[in-house]
Amino acid sequence: MDREVRVDPALGTVVHVVGNRQSRPNLATNTSTSTCPFCVGGLEAPEPYDVRSFVNRWPPMPDDRCEVILYTSDHNASFGSLSIEQATKVIDLWAERTSQLAARADVDYVLVFENRGAEVGATISHPHGQIYAYDHVPERPRQLFANNWAPDETADRVINSNSEWTSFVPFASIYPTAVTVAPRQRVGNLTSLSTKQRLELAAMLIETINRLDHLFETPLPYMMWINQQPANGLVEDAWMSIEIVSPWRQKGLARFIAAAEVGAGEYFNPVVPEQLAEKLRSISQ
Ligand SMILES: [Zn+2]
């Protein structure tokens, strides 16, 4: 049995059992560009490139549903160090891949995401993100859109805004460090973003990640993902957003989800969202 999707009969939790992934490479601590598969000349990037996408060689789901997105050929960059022009190219590629994958009859949801740092499971340090295209709408985005999610920021949780986007600390995150970036006017998905909205999103993401990297004066391990409108007309009037969260509550100190939380499904957050927002706001750019 190589892979199988199982559903917990009592809880309805979906678990992808993927037996082949233990053999995938783990290069998170390898800083050498000569062995990096994403550097130019490497296994996944034989030719020079600016941004690049390709099907994941170690996919947790079959049928070319898992892709890798390379943000830049510069091994030592990060999303936060990209120029606005380069970050816009990444957003354009996210949008293009979303459009292509969502057009498939067997794709209902396109999840664009990034894990940065070994602590959140990134196995290669070269700046990159991923895309999973699901044949159903997973439970979290399904709930989010069923409840008509819209930005709910209050002044004391806002970090910053530009003409198109606002960044804020969510009202009740389960993560000690969490930021949401949302368009000020309702937009459903990446594909629908105007040129100006893409440029402003690039600026907002660069700024937000730089603020997060200054929070503890060291690059923050984070998970970033985009909530966007499901495909095939399953949801109307979705309001997209980008979430960036970290398990860190202090420099180098992760707060793990513990037994009572897993057991009860209720969470304890040691960080007050309004205080986190105040700290992030005060970091000068
Ligand atoms: Zn590299």
Residues whose N, C-alpha, C, O or C-beta is under 5 A from the ligand:
A	BS01	ZN	T33 C36 F38 C39 H75 H126
